[in-house]
Amino acid sequence: MKLYADLHIHTIHSDGILNPAKIFDMAEKIGLRAISITDHDTIDGCREARTLKGQYNIEFIDGIELSCFQYGREYHLLGYFIDINNNSLLQHLEGFRKARYRRGLKIIDKIQNLGLDLSFEEVLEKAGDAPIARPHFAMALADKKLVFSYKDAFNLYLADGKPCYEPKLQFPITKAKKLINDAGGVCILAHPGRNLSQQTLYDIIELGIDGIEVIHPTQDIELQKFYHNVCNQYWLLETGGSDFHGTRDYDYENFGKFVIPLSAVDSIRNHTLNRLY
């Protein structure tokens, strides 16, 4: 029997709706042998998962998804096998949390200026202890019936170029890569199939990333083959996962469907060990 891993999962500690215990339960039920929690710009989910992993026959890998913004658009970098106690990483995450809060204030101003009856406190309630993000606004708008659905909140107000969009803090890919590598981890370009041109992909590869997320729900078989070939050409690691949040109906269908062989986890681990020596 082949053994599989899902290395892209979000929890209530960022913009997901399940806690790490429920993630472990779901993973165990479908037979996953390794998972990584990769919450946006926080390692709180990893901290909680570490207290639980001994209860399951599942390898847990500390992970994160860092938000980058440069050249007028957003990119995401995944980090695996990171030291979640690394001082530079923790300082960045604390500063980014504060920047997200300031960004949230700008977003709520735009929402209210459109005449929508939503308070910042209602959004903060959705975020809980997580760094505030657009999905929390979408959840609050949908719950108050100000939009038909979570998806409509993005399509009408929150997506790039929409009336309530507000860009994140400028944070270049090179700095994110250094942050992940200095914390002992590998740096992976997340879901390149989301409107990333081939030229931009090659430009990012030249910045020295360690790998590409080949398996992802937004990437069909042809794209997966393309990214697989790119990884072979440039000696890059291949990763993948469901990008589970729990906020979308198809999240539960994708969990267990978008996975990678356990051998790929070994390759990532060996890459981190080789860098140490």
Sequence and secondary structure as in RCSB ss.txt:
>XXXX:A:sequence
MKLYADLHIHTIHSDGILNPAKIFDMAEKIGLRAISITDHDTIDGCREARTLKGQYNIEFIDGIELSCFQYGREY
HLLGYFIDINNNSLLQHLEGFRKARYRRGLKIIDKIQNLGLDLSFEEVLEKAGDAPIARPHFAMALADKKLVFSY
KDAFNLYLADGKPCYEPKLQFPITKAKKLINDAGGVCILAHPGRNLSQQTLYDIIELGIDGIEVIHPTQDIELQK
FYHNVCNQYWLLETGGSDFHGTRDYDYENFGKFVIPLSAVDSIRNHTLNRLY
>XXXX:A:secstr
   EEEEEE  TTTT SS HHHHHHHHHHHT SEEEE  BT  HHHHHHHTTGGGSSSEEEEEEEEEEEETTEEE
EEEEES  TT HHHHHHHHHHHHHHHHHHHHHHHHHHHTT    HHHHHHHHTTS   HHHHHHHHHHTTSSSSH
HHHIIIIISTTSTT      B HHHHHHHHHHTT EEEE  TTTT  HHHHHHHHHTT  EEEEE TT  HHHHH
HHHHHHHHHT EEEE   B SSSHHHHHHTTTS EEHHHHHHHHHHHHHHH 
